[in-house]
Amino acid sequence: MGFWRRLLPVTAGLTLAGTALAMPPSGATTSYLHQFKTVTKIASTVPGNGDVNPYGVATVTQSTGRLVAGDALVSNFNSKANVQGTGTTIVQVSPSGSTKLFARIANLPATMSCPGGVGLTTALGILPGGWVVVGSLPTSDGGALPAGDPVGCLIVLNSDGSPVETFSNPDIIGPWDLALSSSATTATLYVSNALGGNTQTENGRPFAGNCTVARLSLTLSPSGPPSLVSSTIIGSDFSWMANKAALVLAPTGLALAHDGSLYVDNTQTNTVSAIPDAATRATPVSGPSSVISSGSGLNAPLGMTLAPNGNLVEVNGNNGNAIEITPSGQQISKVTLVKHGAGDLFGLVASTNGILFVDDANNTLELFHS
């Protein structure tokens, strides 16, 4: 996942100190986070229509259509009026900081549907052929959680930013984040849902429940968009709850490890769970019974990614910190990406050169590097 190899000058950078947590037993990997110390602003993520609250981040590995290798895509969750679940844009940012609008999905074509409408989430990825997949968890009535079941969808765009299809079925209920793997002819999407499951309501609106993690199997073709073959629930009983500030506290960050385990963090419970054999399992793993790490440095975990050394890096919603966690669940290091950063962090991507992440408070894409 090499990207952003040409770093920007550090003149706008802020040097931040890392903090060591309890060290793992002998033989565990060296900390990934502690090789970096500087945060540099890359660019604003606000497009011409004024959308704010950047959530998802994905990097382009191959130039196709309007996608340029080395650029990053960022999805916006809020409209200009700062109403959650009404953002409709994806911006494209180059390593030098130039930005352009990649897509605006204010209205889907009549042949496509997304239950509830469009509100782009952290679920953002790029498949071979330049097909961009983005999640939608729309809101209603000034930012209230939607009452439908299922609600939301995955929207597939071509490499020019035009919607070509949507994926919507009972296994997709408010897609909040995604991880993916692919070959030349197939792809697998792992989606954390933020709604559904024995939903409790308050004044007619969803308030709490137990949501799932779904696996979507796709076929890829050089002559057309991806095709959804099947969907399977591989994780269950993840609790979620409505939250005025964050919209919903639910399983968010996903990271797919090299051994086939899928890691899931849950904002509400301050936990990280592991789903083994994620690509092949036919039955779901219970979120509470599969917890490998909880509490300590975890403080409303949101985005999560796999570091080059095989460890997990998650970012906290309550304090602007990033926490590094081994596959066995030991929290080995902590760094501050945003000082006093409650509510600032969400999507991130890691490479050997640093962590590319969004700062919701400033509506910027930033790089944590050496």
C-alpha positions, 0 to 999 in steps of 0.5 A: 500500500505504498502511497504519498511517497513525496511528502510535503514540506514540513513547514506547516507541521506540528511535532507530537510526542508518542507515548509508550503503553504496556509493552508486549511480550518478547517477540512482538513487532516494534511499534509502527507509530513511534517512527513518525512525529510530525503532522502536515496538512495536505489540503482542505476537503471542502468542495464547491458545494460546501460539504463538510465532515470528511469521513472515508479515505481511500488511496488510488493505486492505478490510474484509470479514468479520472483516478490518478495513481497516488491521489486520495479520495475523501468522502464527506458525510455532512452538507454545507449546513452541517447536517449529518447524513446529508453529504453527497461528495467525494473529493480527490486530493493529490500528494501536492495538495491540489483538489478536485471534485471526483463525484457529487451524488445528490441524486441517483439515476432513476434505475438505481435506488438507495433506501432512505437516500444519500449520506456518504459514510466512512465506507470507501474503497477502490476495486480493480478497474477503477470502480469506487465503492462508497457507503450511504447512511442517510438521515431524515428530518434535520439529521435524525436516524432513518426509520427504515429497515434496511436503510442505506446502500453501497454505491458503485461509481465508475472511474469518472465518478458517475454512479453505475449501480447500488447494492442494497439488501437485508444484510446492508443496514446503514453501512458505516465502514468497509475493508476489501480484498480483490483479485483480477476477477473477484472481490470481497467487501467487508461492511460494518453496519451501524443500524438494525437488529432488535431495534429500540425506538424513541418517539418513533425513531431508532435509538439502539439495537444490535448490528452486524458485519457483512461479507459481500462477494463480487465478480469483476469483469473488464467490460462492466461494473462489479456484480454482487453474487452473495452476502453473508453475515459474519459478525453479529450482536455488535451493539449500537446506540443513537448519539446526538454528537456522533449520530450513532455509536456503532462498530466502525473501523475494519481491518483485514489481516494477512491471516484472513482475520477481520478486526472490528472496533466498536465505538460504543463499547470501546472494544476491538473484536476479531472475526477469524476466517472472514473470507470463508466462514458461513456462520457469524461470530458474536462481537462480545465473545470475540473481543481481543482488546478493550478499554485502556487507550481505546476511547470511542474508537472509530477508524482503523487500518492495518499497519505495514508491520501487521499491527492495527492502528485505530483512532479515537473519537473522544481525544484525537489519539491513535492507538497501535494494537497487536493482532493478539489485542495488546495496546503497545503505543499511543500518539496524539494526532490532534491535540484536544481532538474530540470528534476530529478523527475518522478515516485513515490509511497507513503505509510505510511513509505515514498515516493519511487521515482526515481531521473533521474539525478543520475539514482537512486531509493530513499526513502523520510522518517522520 
